[in-house]
């Protein structure tokens, strides 16, 4: 990151911390330099979860490989500091690694809790079961050293939510996801089995019901990257065909468009609240965008598109590729909704990946190939609906530059809002 961008991000973070005096330690977990100073080692913050006036939780990374290079840090409003203290006390009694740090000697109520992945409080029980029982059930070979260390590699870590790792086995490596909530793994296991039975190209589920009961799902490592890694027209076309087949499946239960609209309203309200908290200057365009999205997508028209099973988070990085062959992954947000939702989601993420080249219509070359394959396989969708759902995904993702610690998150967030308004003008 350039010095100028560092300064811009630091200024925006400090302005946010100044507005939220309810969390006096906020700036210490937003700034790489301050957190490094507090820990006495160089770290880079990779993920932020912020609850205004309540708490902030971040994942950070040191140099190196394996879970040992990752950690988390959390700070809260003073009235919630007792929870941090109790967790640190419990960890110390077990010989765990949670530390409670006080960055400001003058203010005893400013506390930052820091710990390793295996002391992530909501994930800890399921990670412990994975260590003691799960890896063997999955045919994975134990790590040569400490649990989660090389040759095990961390693919994604979302603190207090989920951890995705790659573990060697006697044949292909195994990709293992551990979620804090067991219901996520159990529901995902049932859905993937159903999708496979309908010929949808998904990866086989290696986790048995006992693994799923402990929040664990797994599949063999497959392919050579995903669609986001470069142009692959045949794979994008096949992804469109597979998406049409997914949308053509019978829903297991009756769909309720009213419930879908209510959920959409909740998501729009939550995103609007967060963006105006992070960047108060965007209140006017965010209010305008929310109104347009509600008018376009929240009307609840009984004659509108038939609701079908959708992926719910569809994008190029959810499509693994091996030449023209594909596998669709990560059905955690599957639901019943407008089929254009998946296509618009894909288009929005392609726009985000190439913000400088965004054209008047949503998406680019891959989206065009996807829609061609979708229509060839019998899918029906209008460009207007695709662009409305693309605007929705852009709006929801407008929080991501802050969460993912983008080098210039205020400017990137502003771009998301402006692009969404262009698409739903």
N, C-alpha and C positions, 0 to 999 in steps of 0.2 A: 504494500500500500504506500502511495506517495505521501510525503510529509504534508502536502496541502490537504489531501483527503483525510489523513489522520486528524488534522486540526479541525476540519469541518465536522467530522463525526464526533470528535470530543466536545466541540461546542454544542452540538445538538443534544448529546447525552447529558451534558452538564445542565443545559436549559431544562431538560425533562426532570432531572434530579432536583433542581431548584423549585420546580412547580409542585413536586410531590414530596413535601417535607415530612409526610407521614412515614416514609421509609428512609430514615437518615443514612443508612448504609448503601443506598441505591447506586451512587456513583462508583463505589468500590467494586461492584459486580458488572458494571457496564464498560469499564475502561481496562483494556489489556495491561497498560502500564501500572495502574493502581493495584489490580489484582495480582500481578506479578510481584510487585513490591510487598504486598501483604503475605504472599506465599513464600517469598524468598527464592523464587525461581521464575524463569521465563515461561509464560503460558499465553495462549491465544484463545479468546472466547469464541465458541463456534455456534452456540445456540442460546437463546434467551426466552424465558417465559416470564412475563411481567403481568401482575395483577395490581392495577393502580390502587394506591393507598393501603395495600395489604402486604405484598411480598414480591420478590424477584428471585428466580432460579436460573442458573446458567450452567451449561456444559463448557468445559475448557479442555485444551489439549496441549501437552508438552511435546517436545521433540521425541521421536521414537515410534515403535510399533507396539501393538497389543493393547489390552485394556489398561495396562499400567500407565500408558501415556495420556489417558483420559481421566477427568475428574469432574466434580460438580461443586458449585458454591451457591449458598442461599442466604438471603437476608430478609428480614420482615419488619413490620411495624413493631414498636416496642412492646405493645400488649400481647403480641404473639411470640415473643422471644422465648417464652417458657417451653414451647414445642421444640425449638432448636436445642435448648439446654437438655431436655429429657432425652432426645435422640443421641446427643453427644455422650451423656452419662451412660445410657444403655450400651452404646458402642464401646465405650471404654471398659465396661465390665466384661464384655465378651472378648476384649483384646482387639476390637475393630479399629478402623482408621479414621473415624469422624473427629475433626478438630473444631473447636469453637474459638474464633479469633476476634480480637477487639482492635479494630483499626484506629480508633480515636481514643487516646488515653484520657481525654477530658470528658468523654461521654460514655458511661458504662452501658447505656442502652443500645449502643451501636454494635451489633454482633453479626458476624459472618460465619456460617457453618460450612466446612469444606470436607469432602470425602471422596473416596474412589468409587468406581462403578459398582463393585460388589457390596458397597455400603449405601447404595441408592435405596432409600427407605422403602418405597412402594415395590421396587423390583427385587429387593433382597431375598424375600422368601422363595420366589420362583427361580431366581438365579442359584440359590442354594440347592434346590431340588434338581435343577439341571446339572449342577456339578456332581451331586452325589448319586443321581439315578438316571437323569435324562440322556446324557451323552452316550452311555452304554446302550440304552434302548434304541437310540438312533444309529447305532453302528459307528459312531464317531470315535476316533482315537483320542485318548486323553492327551492334554498338552504336556510337553516335555517338562515344563517347570510348573509355576503356580497357575492356578485356574485362570483361564482367559488370556494367558500370555502366549507369545509365539511358540508354536506355529499357528495358533488361533489368531485371526485378524478381525478387528472391529470394522464393520461396514457402515453402520449408522448407530448413533446413540442419542436418544431423545430423553433427557432425564425425567424420571418419575413416570415415564410412559412405556418405552420399549428399547430393547437392545437387539441389534442384528449382527451376528458374527458368522465368519466362515471357519469351519472346523475340518481338519483332514480326516479321511476315513480310508478303509482298505481299497476303495475304488475311487469314485468321484468325491471331491470335497462336499460337505453338507452345509447349507445355509440355514442357520437356526435363528428364529426370532423369539424372544422372550418378552411377553407383555405383562404389565402390572396387573391387568384384569383378566382373569381366566376366561371370562365369557367371550372375549374377542377371539381367542384361539379356537375355542370350541365352535363358535358360529362360523369362523373361517374354514375350519376343517370340513364341516357339513356342506358348506357352499361349494368348496373346491371339488368335493366328491360329486356333487350334483352337476357342476359345470362339465367335469370330465365325462360324465355319463351322457351328456348331450353333445359331445364332440368339440367342446370349446377348448382351444389349445392352452391348457394350463399345466403347471408343473405337478408331478405326483406329490401327494402329502405323505411324508415319512413318519410324522408324529402319530402315535396311537392315542386312544381316548385318555389314558392316564397322563400323557404329556400335555394334551390339550387342557386337562383339568388344572394343570399348573402353568397355564398361560403360554405354552410352548408349541410352536409350529415349525415345520422344517421341510426342506426340499433339496434335491440334489443341485449342486452348482451347474448351471447350464448356459450354453451360448458364448458369444463373444461380444459382450456389451449389450447396449439397448439402442432403440431408435434415436435417442438424443445424441449418439456418438458420431453421426454423420449421415449423408444421403444414402438411403436404401429404399428406392421406390417400390421394388417388389414386396419388401417386408411391410412397408406402410400400407400398400394395397391389401395385402393379406390381413393386416390388422383391422382394416375397415370391414372386410368380409367376416372376420371373427366377431367384430362388434355387432354386426347385423344379426349374426346367429345368436349372440347373447340376448339382444333385444327381442328376438323372436321366441325366446323361451316362455313358457307359461309361468306366470307368477304363482308361488306356492300358496299365497293367501290373497284375498281381495285387496285391491289397491285403494288407497284413500287419498285422493288429490288434495282434500282439505288439510290433512295432516302434513302433506308435503309443503303446502303453502305456508302453514304455520311455522314449520321448521325454517323455511326460506326467510320469513320475516324475522325470526330470532337471529339467524346468521347475519342478516343485513344490519340489524340493530346493534349486535355485538361488535361487528366490524366498524360501523360508523362511530360507536363510542370509543373504541380503541384508537382509531386514526385521529379523531379530534382531540384525544388525550395526548397522543404523541406529537401531533403537529396542529395546534389550534388554528393556524392560518389556513388550513384546508377545510374548515368547517363548511363554508359556502358550497364549493364544488362537491364535497362528499354528500351534503344534504340534497343537492340537485341530482346526483347520481343515484342515491338511494331511492328517491321518488320515481325516477325513470325505471329503475329495475323493478320496483314494486308494481308499477303500472303495466309493465311488459310481461313479467313472469309471475306476479302474485295475484293476477285477476281471478284465478279459479274458474275460468271459462269451461262450462260443462261440455262444450263442443270443441274444446282444445285438443291437443295431442293426447293419444292414449298413453297412459302411464305403463311403463314396462320395467323389468329388472335392468338397472344400469350399474356400471362399475363405480361411479360416484366420485372418482378422483383420476380420471383417465388422462394420460399424457404420454409423451414419447418414452419417458424413462420407466414407464410401467409395461413396456413391451420389450422383452428380451429377444435378441435376434441371433441367428446362426445362419448366415447367408440369407436366403429368402424365408427360411423357417422362423416362426415366432412362438413365443409363449407369453401370455398375459399374466401379470402378477399383482399382488397387493389389492385384494378385494375388501379391505377393512371398512370402506365407506359405501359398500354396495347397498342399494336401496331401490325402491320403485319411484320412478320419476319420468319426466319428459325425455325421450331418447336423444333429443338434440343436446341434452345436458352434457353427455360424454363427448360429443363432437366439438361443442363449444369449449369445453375444458381443454381438450387437446390443442385446439387452435390458439387459445389464450396462452398456454405454456410455450407454444412455438413462438408466439409474438414476444414473450418475455425473454426467450433465449436470443432473439435477434431484434432487440428494441430499435436499433438504428435503422433496420430495414423494414419495419412494419409498414404494410401497405393498407389501402383503404378498407379492404375486406379482412376479416379475421383469419389469422394463420398464414401459412405460406405453402411451399411446395409439398411438404409432408402432409399437411392438412388436406390439400387438394387430392393427393393420392389416396389418403384415408377415405375421403368422401366418395371418390370414384369406386373404390372397392366396396364400400358400404352400400352404395346404390346398385352396383352390379349384383350384389347378393340379396337384393330385394328390400333394402332399407329405404325409408322415405323420410326426407328431412328438407326443411326450407332454409335458405341462407339467412333469412331474417332471424329465425330461431337460433341458429348456430351463433350468430353474432350477439344476440341477447345473452345467451348462456356464456359466451366468451367474456362479455363485459362483467357478468356475475363472478366468474372465476378470477378475472383481473382484480376486481374489487376485494374479494376474499384474500387474494395473494398480496394485496398491497401492504399487509402487515409483515410479510416475510422478509423484506429487506432489513427491517429492525430486528426481527427474531433471529435471522441468520447472520447478523452483524456485517451487513454489506458495507463496503468502504464509504459509500455516500448514501446512506439509507434515506435521508430526507428527499433527495432528488429522485431516487428510484421510486419511492412511494408516490411522489407527485406524478411521475410518469405513468404509473399504474392507473391513477385516477383519471388523468387526461386521456389516456388511450381507451379506457372503458367508456368515457363520455363520447369519444369519437364514434365508437361502435354502436352506441345506443341513442344516437342523436335523434 
